Amino acid sequence: MSDCEISRIHASVIRELDAVFGWMITGSDTSVSLDIQNVATPKGNISNQIRVLNSELMSVFSESEIRLLKLQCEYLQFQRGREASDFVIGFQHFHGMWVHMLDKSLIWNFPVNQLFSIPAYKFEDGTIKPAASKGQRTDTVLRLPDSNIFAVVDAKYYGTQELGSAPSWPDLVKQFFMRQL
């Protein structure tokens, strides 16, 4: 933990983002940044904080530090110029959020992904490590209660006007296998 002005600005930005967007991560109003709640607030107004960040940019050389400082400046400049009611959010890869929303809103959701096997890798020293994040995943699966009737809800949308928007090979394979269930 560092108690410098840069750390205070960073903690302040994280707290603000957590207050607005934390629910997307936790699914509730629980904070994801509990460990920085007691970091002091930055000194001065937003313009002063931007000056401090720009000054710090002159003394860092790591690309990750430069990127972080620039992103904080962009965020603060946006905050300085926006109305309290202006707010739009977009996702580059919305399908993950869409699947999550379907899973939470459709009745008879059946959590089938936990039933699929996952790959495991055996290393030269004999250790075996499972790779759960590399396992097979479906979109949303529904099961009629007290029956063996299932439906797979594919959450993707495909354009058919050009090859660039057509389904990829993994998407097609998944569709073929799901039809066999």
PEDAMO-V924415 format. One record per helix or strand of 3 or more residues. SS is the DSSP state (@ for helix, = for strand). FROM is the first residue (numbers start at 1). TO is the last residue. If there is no record, write none. Layout:
ss: [SS,SS]
from: [FROM,FROM]
to: [TO,TO]
This chain:
ss: [@,@,@,@,@,@,=,=,@,=,=,@,@]
from: [5,34,46,63,95,112,120,128,132,140,150,163,169]
to: [26,36,57,81,105,115,122,130,134,143,153,165,179]
